Amino acid sequence: MIPLPVLAPFFALILLGWLLGRGPLALPAAQAGLRAFVLYAALPAFVFRFVAEAEPPPPAALLAPLAFVAASAVAGAVAAVLARPGLRRMGGMAAISANLGYIGLPAVAVSPLGSDPAAVGAAIAILVLDVLGTLNLGMVLLTQGGLRAGLRALIRAPIAWAMLAALMMRAGGLSLPAPVARLAAMLSGGAVPGALISLGAALAAGGAGLSLRPLSGVAWAVPAKLLVHPAAYVGAATLLGLPQGAVVAGALMAACPVSLGFFLVAVAGGQDMRAAASLCLWSTIAAAPGFAVWNALLG
């Protein structure tokens, strides 16, 4: 099971955001300002540092992202088909948007898998796929106004430019000047707490709290995320002949709850804020016993 020290701060920041959302962050303008800081400053800095500094995975893990893509297609299709018309894109994206950077990778690192090069390499490769692919796909699909509006939002998004800049730096063997590197580190440090507090404040909006009502129409995305996604990954990884460590690590990554990036992009794109926040919250609550189940099944 995922260690409590990894999950406890996660929930504590969501609770803090919920409390602030009943007071200082109750105003929609205040919440919009916090989300803007995370989406346009802190998160791009976080993504830039990760892409620029990540170690390349070992060869044995190179097929893990392929298995993850196949599993995502299955889970997203299941959630989209079962979602209410008008919410299919939201349900499908929720089922494939895993909280890998804040839960998945730390969970692999602090478990016995952390000493398995294939497991660590698979986890990092899947996280790169998520940062470079899933987040951008969500920006295209979740922006109101159709494909053209989504592509315009992607072109304007600082996250996309941060990724491109980091890849160009890696290709050229360049490094940031020390003052710029410190600035990027300071900004990226606000990505996790800012996003979690924003999520908690959104849950408090209108007194939604722990209500299941905002999930109406997209509730099937939660089991699709926590059950279908990891099961499909295990099947695809087994067919591809991945090492056992890569199979287990990838399954745990797939079993992660809906990501905060999904929440931020969905709200920025004009989707239902309370539904997006509830998908993150309830999938996170259900992820703890889900990890225990997958750990028991996969050893």
C-alpha positions in Angstrom: 0.0 0.0 0.0 1.2 3.5 -0.7 3.0 4.9 2.4 0.9 7.3 4.5 3.7 9.9 4.6 3.2 10.3 0.8 -0.6 10.7 1.0 -0.9 12.7 4.2 0.5 16.0 3.0 -1.6 15.6 -0.2 -4.9 15.4 1.8 -3.7 18.1 4.2 -3.3 20.7 1.4 -6.7 19.8 0.0 -8.2 20.3 3.4 -6.4 23.6 3.8 -7.8 24.7 0.4 -11.3 23.6 1.4 -11.0 25.7 4.6 -9.7 28.7 2.7 -12.5 28.2 0.2 -15.0 28.8 3.0 -13.3 32.1 3.7 -10.5 34.1 1.9 -10.8 32.0 -1.3 -14.6 32.0 -1.4 -14.7 34.7 -4.0 -14.6 33.3 -7.6 -12.0 36.0 -8.6 -9.6 34.8 -5.8 -9.8 31.2 -7.0 -9.4 32.3 -10.6 -6.2 34.2 -9.6 -4.7 31.2 -7.8 -5.5 28.9 -10.7 -3.9 31.4 -13.1 -0.7 31.4 -11.0 -0.5 27.6 -11.0 -1.4 27.1 -14.6 0.7 29.9 -16.2 3.7 30.2 -13.8 4.2 27.5 -11.3 3.2 24.4 -13.4 5.2 25.5 -16.5 8.3 25.9 -14.3 7.7 22.5 -12.7 7.3 20.8 -16.1 10.4 22.6 -17.5 12.6 21.4 -14.6 11.3 17.9 -14.8 11.8 17.5 -18.6 15.2 19.2 -18.5 16.6 17.3 -15.5 15.0 13.8 -15.9 17.5 10.9 -16.4 16.9 8.8 -19.5 15.3 5.4 -18.7 17.0 2.1 -19.2 16.3 0.2 -22.5 14.1 -2.4 -20.7 11.6 0.3 -19.8 11.2 1.9 -23.3 8.0 -0.1 -24.1 6.3 0.9 -20.8 4.8 4.1 -22.4 3.5 2.1 -25.3 1.6 -0.2 -22.9 0.4 2.8 -21.0 -1.0 4.4 -24.1 -2.9 1.3 -25.0 -4.3 1.0 -21.5 -5.3 4.7 -21.5 -7.2 4.2 -24.8 -9.2 1.4 -23.2 -9.9 3.2 -19.9 -10.8 6.5 -21.7 -13.1 4.7 -24.1 -14.9 2.9 -21.3 -15.4 6.1 -19.3 -16.5 8.1 -22.3 -19.1 5.6 -23.4 -20.6 5.4 -19.9 -20.6 9.2 -19.4 -23.6 11.3 -19.9 -23.8 13.0 -23.4 -22.1 16.3 -23.2 -19.6 15.0 -20.6 -18.0 12.3 -22.6 -14.7 14.2 -23.2 -14.5 15.1 -19.6 -15.1 11.5 -18.4 -12.7 10.1 -20.9 -9.9 12.5 -20.0 -10.4 11.9 -16.3 -9.9 8.2 -16.8 -6.5 8.6 -18.3 -5.2 11.6 -16.4 -3.2 10.0 -13.6 -1.6 11.9 -10.7 1.9 10.6 -11.5 4.2 13.3 -10.4 2.7 13.9 -6.9 1.7 10.3 -6.0 2.8 7.7 -8.6 6.6 8.4 -8.8 7.1 9.0 -5.1 5.2 5.8 -4.3 7.4 3.8 -6.6 10.5 5.5 -5.3 9.8 4.7 -1.6 8.7 1.2 -2.2 10.9 -1.9 -2.9 10.4 -1.1 -6.6 12.8 1.9 -6.0 15.8 -0.4 -6.2 14.7 -2.1 -9.5 16.1 -0.2 -12.5 13.4 -1.5 -14.8 10.7 -0.3 -12.4 12.2 3.1 -11.9 12.9 3.5 -15.6 9.3 2.6 -16.5 7.9 5.0 -14.0 10.0 7.9 -15.3 9.2 7.1 -18.9 5.5 7.0 -18.2 5.7 10.3 -16.4 7.5 11.9 -19.4 4.7 10.5 -21.6 2.1 12.0 -19.2 3.7 15.4 -19.1 4.4 15.7 -22.8 1.2 14.0 -24.1 -1.8 13.6 -21.8 -1.7 17.2 -20.5 -1.6 18.6 -24.0 -4.4 16.2 -25.1 -6.5 17.4 -22.3 -5.9 21.0 -23.3 -7.1 20.2 -26.8 -10.2 18.2 -25.8 -11.4 20.0 -22.7 -11.3 23.6 -24.2 -14.8 24.8 -25.0 -15.3 25.7 -28.7 -14.1 22.6 -30.4 -10.8 21.4 -31.8 -9.8 24.7 -33.3 -10.2 26.5 -29.9 -8.4 23.7 -28.2 -5.4 24.0 -30.5 -5.3 27.8 -30.1 -5.3 27.3 -26.3 -2.4 24.7 -26.6 -0.4 27.2 -28.7 -0.9 29.9 -26.1 -0.2 27.6 -23.2 3.0 28.3 -21.3 3.2 24.6 -20.4 3.7 23.6 -24.1 6.4 26.2 -24.6 8.1 25.1 -21.3 8.3 21.6 -22.6 9.7 22.6 -26.0 12.3 24.9 -24.3 13.4 22.0 -22.0 13.7 19.6 -24.9 15.7 22.1 -26.9 18.0 22.6 -24.0 18.6 18.9 -23.6 19.3 18.5 -27.3 21.8 21.3 -27.2 23.5 20.3 -24.0 22.7 23.7 -22.5 22.0 24.8 -18.9 20.2 27.7 -17.4 22.1 30.6 -15.8 22.2 30.3 -12.1 19.7 33.1 -11.3 17.2 31.8 -13.9 17.6 28.3 -12.5 16.8 29.6 -9.0 13.8 31.4 -10.3 12.5 28.3 -12.0 13.0 26.3 -8.8 11.1 28.9 -6.7 8.2 28.9 -9.1 8.0 25.1 -9.5 7.9 24.8 -5.7 4.5 26.5 -5.8 3.0 24.0 -8.3 2.0 21.2 -5.9 0.6 23.3 -2.9 -1.0 25.8 -5.3 -2.8 23.2 -7.3 -3.9 21.2 -4.2 -5.2 24.3 -2.4 -7.0 25.4 -5.6 -8.6 22.0 -5.7 -9.8 22.2 -2.1 -11.1 25.7 -2.6 -13.1 24.5 -5.7 -14.6 21.7 -3.6 -15.8 24.3 -1.0 -17.4 26.4 -3.7 -21.2 26.4 -3.2 -20.8 24.1 -0.2 -20.2 21.0 -2.4 -17.7 19.5 0.0 -17.8 15.7 0.0 -21.1 15.6 -2.0 -21.3 13.0 -4.7 -23.8 15.1 -6.7 -21.2 16.9 -8.8 -20.1 13.4 -10.2 -23.5 12.9 -11.8 -22.9 12.0 -15.4 -19.1 11.2 -15.0 -19.0 8.9 -12.0 -17.9 5.9 -14.1 -14.6 7.7 -14.8 -13.5 6.8 -11.2 -13.6 3.0 -11.5 -12.4 3.3 -15.1 -9.3 5.2 -13.8 -8.6 3.0 -10.7 -9.5 -0.4 -12.1 -9.7 -0.5 -15.9 -6.6 1.5 -16.5 -4.2 -0.6 -14.4 -5.8 -3.9 -15.5 -5.4 -2.9 -19.2 -1.8 -1.8 -18.6 -0.9 -5.2 -17.0 -2.4 -7.0 -20.0 -0.6 -4.8 -22.5 2.7 -4.9 -20.6 2.5 -8.7 -20.4 1.8 -9.1 -24.1 4.9 -6.8 -24.8 7.1 -8.9 -22.6 8.1 -6.1 -20.2 10.2 -7.0 -17.1 8.1 -7.8 -14.0 9.3 -4.6 -12.2 8.2 -2.5 -15.2 4.8 -4.3 -15.1 4.2 -3.6 -11.4 5.5 -0.1 -11.5 3.4 0.8 -14.5 0.3 -0.8 -13.0 0.7 1.3 -9.8 1.2 4.4 -11.9 -2.0 3.6 -13.8 -3.8 3.1 -10.5 -3.1 6.6 -9.4 -6.1 9.0 -9.0 -7.2 11.7 -11.4 -4.5 14.3 -11.8 -4.4 17.9 -10.7 -3.4 18.9 -14.2 -6.8 17.5 -15.4 -8.6 19.8 -12.9 -6.6 22.9 -13.8 -6.9 22.4 -17.6 -10.6 21.4 -17.3 -11.5 24.5 -15.4 -9.4 26.8 -17.6 -11.1 25.2 -20.6 -14.6 26.1 -19.3 -15.6 22.7 -18.0 -17.7 22.1 -14.8 -15.3 23.1 -12.0 -17.2 21.1 -9.3 -17.3 18.0 -11.4 -13.6 18.2 -12.1 -12.8 18.8 -8.5 -15.0 15.9 -7.3 -13.3 13.5 -9.8 -9.9 14.4 -8.3 -11.1 14.2 -4.7 -13.1 10.9 -4.9 -10.6 9.1 -7.0 -7.9 10.1 -4.5 -9.9 8.8 -1.6 -10.6 5.5 -3.4 -7.0 5.2 -4.6 -5.7 4.2 -1.2 -7.6 0.9 -1.0 -7.0 0.5 -4.7 -3.3 0.5 -4.2 -3.6 -2.2 -1.6 -5.6 -4.4 -4.0 -3.1 -4.0 -6.8 -0.1 -4.5 -4.5 -1.7 -7.8 -3.3 -2.5 -9.0 -6.8 0.9 -8.1 -8.3 3.1 -8.9 -5.3 
